[in-house]
Amino acid sequence: MSLPIGSQKITTSDSAIGTSGKKIRVYGLIVRSDGDGASVVNVYDGTSTSGTLMDVINVGAASTTVRVMYCGGLYLGSGCFLDVDTNTAFVTAIYEQENA
């Protein structure tokens, strides 16, 4: 099993991180709110918001960046799906995922 480390940047829309539905270990998320206000990002174990809610990241003010690091990684057996609100400028995820 090969576990390449990757990163992915998403902007303003909900998205799977890496290959949807595959086991993944997320090491960190960088979340930036836009100039319109605070933002929230929900992290799910799964392929959509019907998965298991694993974390909620609140960015409390406009034009602010929050960095969340998961010591040892956040293991998500059914994939990683991010639900971002309209005040989120971008989210960058650092992760590793199986190739096969």
C-alpha positions as CSV (number, residue, x, y, z in Angstrom):
1,M,0.0,0.0,0.0
2,S,1.4,3.3,-1.1
3,L,0.4,6.5,0.8
4,P,1.5,9.6,-1.2
5,I,1.2,12.9,0.6
6,G,-0.8,15.5,-1.2
7,S,-2.5,18.8,-0.8
8,Q,-5.7,20.2,-2.3
9,K,-7.1,23.7,-2.3
10,I,-10.9,24.2,-2.6
11,T,-12.8,27.5,-2.9
12,T,-16.3,28.4,-2.0
13,S,-18.0,25.0,-2.7
14,D,-18.4,21.7,-0.9
15,S,-15.9,19.1,-2.0
16,A,-14.4,15.8,-1.4
17,I,-10.7,15.8,-0.5
18,G,-8.5,13.4,-2.6
19,T,-10.4,10.6,-4.2
20,S,-14.0,10.5,-3.0
21,G,-14.9,7.5,-0.9
22,K,-11.3,6.2,-0.3
23,K,-9.6,5.9,3.1
24,I,-7.7,9.1,3.9
25,R,-5.6,10.6,6.7
26,V,-5.8,14.4,6.9
27,Y,-2.9,16.1,8.7
28,G,-4.0,19.7,8.5
29,L,-6.5,22.2,7.1
30,I,-5.9,25.8,6.4
31,V,-9.2,27.8,6.3
32,R,-9.5,31.4,5.2
33,S,-12.6,33.5,5.6
34,D,-13.4,36.1,2.9
35,G,-14.0,39.8,3.6
36,D,-17.7,39.4,4.2
37,G,-17.6,37.7,7.7
38,A,-16.9,34.6,9.8
39,S,-16.9,31.2,8.1
40,V,-17.5,27.6,9.1
41,V,-16.1,24.4,7.6
42,N,-17.6,21.0,8.6
43,V,-15.4,17.9,8.1
44,Y,-17.2,14.6,7.4
45,D,-16.1,11.0,7.2
46,G,-17.8,10.1,4.0
47,T,-18.7,11.3,0.5
48,S,-21.2,14.0,1.5
49,T,-22.9,15.7,4.4
50,S,-24.7,12.5,5.2
51,G,-21.4,11.1,6.5
52,T,-20.2,11.3,10.1
53,L,-19.4,14.8,11.3
54,M,-15.8,14.6,12.6
55,D,-14.9,18.3,13.2
56,V,-16.2,21.8,12.9
57,I,-13.8,24.6,12.1
58,N,-14.9,28.2,12.9
59,V,-13.1,31.2,11.5
60,G,-14.4,33.9,13.8
61,A,-13.7,37.1,11.7
62,A,-13.6,38.4,8.2
63,S,-10.3,38.0,6.3
64,T,-8.8,35.7,9.0
65,T,-6.9,32.4,8.5
66,V,-7.1,29.4,10.9
67,R,-4.7,26.5,10.7
68,V,-5.8,23.2,12.2
69,M,-3.2,20.4,12.5
70,Y,-4.2,16.9,13.5
71,C,-1.4,15.3,15.5
72,G,-0.9,11.8,13.9
73,G,-3.6,12.7,11.3
74,L,-7.4,12.5,11.3
75,Y,-8.2,9.0,9.8
76,L,-11.4,8.9,7.7
77,G,-12.3,5.4,6.6
78,S,-15.0,6.5,4.1
79,G,-13.2,9.5,2.6
80,C,-13.1,13.2,3.5
81,F,-15.9,15.6,2.5
82,L,-15.8,19.3,3.4
83,D,-18.9,21.4,3.8
84,V,-17.9,25.1,3.4
85,D,-20.1,28.1,3.9
86,T,-20.4,31.1,1.6
87,N,-18.0,33.2,3.7
88,T,-15.1,30.8,3.2
89,A,-12.5,32.1,0.7
90,F,-10.6,28.8,0.5
91,V,-9.6,25.6,2.4
92,T,-6.3,23.8,1.8
93,A,-6.0,20.2,3.0
94,I,-2.8,18.3,3.6
95,Y,-3.4,14.6,3.5
96,E,-2.2,11.1,2.4
97,Q,-4.4,8.5,0.7
98,E,-4.0,5.0,-0.7
99,N,-3.3,4.7,-4.4
100,A,-5.2,1.5,-4.9
